[in-house]
């Protein structure tokens, strides 16, 4: 197994401008243009404030403000007329999600003569698509990729489907599937003979609901809020979105094992890994699974550091061949 933790990414061909750590092609690496955002989404205006640096922002501890900001960003940058999620569902930070898509696009380019493959012939599986449907939206609207999104939550599937049906730009480009067995990741989702160029995943991070709540208190303190009781999560999130037995480490161990049982269903498997201390266990599982190559793509968003772990069971020659 080849582990390349210093994977040379296409970002090095571009000047490092804007917010440090974000991919150089990320359209959100500069300060938000609230004039433009309000222009396409007037309902954002009441949430815009001046922060301590006397620049325009929103209160990121206000769930409604964050959701409305997302609506405006998705309309301005991703051609969406409608996007909404129920209260207490995960409202993702779009810059970080866009970074994931841009980095794995570079990964696919590494097996395509340096050219990012685009269009509906590129098929991507999103494991845990969520009610927000954010990875398929960004991936499809940026590169034209076709997505299949899976989730164990029927409400999330229903809400995501409404987003797709309400935007003509998404119709026929994203397919959603309900995973009826929570312990399965790929089985029960893949159709016979189905193959993908890539899978993406943002796994549950915490090991319990209590730990998720404690994490929220820490976030609130960082936002200089007064904490008098356990609050709702800053960006929402249902139990399956935020925690599972064993947390991120156990979910990824299971994902690696199940990917080895269907090694040819994806050219590249990938997952976000928030906790650096989980990497040794993931590498051990990947070595045991027989992965041919593993790549670690480092990401940084402000003070937060994370990484994408990508693995394949295909040889270099097989990676360059069309899906069969």
HELIX and SHEET records of a PDB file:
HELIX    1   1 UNK A   10  UNK A   13  5                                   4    
HELIX    2   2 UNK A   34  UNK A   40  1                                   7    
HELIX    3   3 UNK A   42  UNK A   47  5                                   6    
HELIX    4   4 UNK A   63  UNK A   78  1                                  16    
HELIX    5   5 UNK A   94  UNK A  110  1                                  17    
HELIX    6   6 UNK A  134  UNK A  143  1                                  10    
HELIX    7   7 UNK A  154  UNK A  165  1                                  12    
HELIX    8   8 UNK A  209  UNK A  222  1                                  14    
HELIX    9   9 UNK A  239  UNK A  242  1                                   4    
HELIX   10  10 UNK A  247  UNK A  261  1                                  15    
HELIX   11  11 UNK A  276  UNK A  278  5                                   3    
HELIX   12  12 UNK A  279  UNK A  289  1                                  11    
HELIX   13  13 UNK A  316  UNK A  320  1                                   5    
SHEET    1   A 8 UNK A   2  UNK A   4  0                                        
SHEET    2   A 8 UNK A 293  UNK A 301  1                                        
SHEET    3   A 8 UNK A 304  UNK A 312 -1                                        
SHEET    4   A 8 UNK A 266  UNK A 273 -1                                        
SHEET    5   A 8 UNK A 196  UNK A 201  1                                        
SHEET    6   A 8 UNK A 123  UNK A 127  1                                        
SHEET    7   A 8 UNK A 146  UNK A 151  1                                        
SHEET    8   A 8 UNK A 174  UNK A 178  1                                        
SHEET    1   B 2 UNK A  48  UNK A  50  0                                        
SHEET    2   B 2 UNK A  56  UNK A  58 -1                                        
END                                                                             
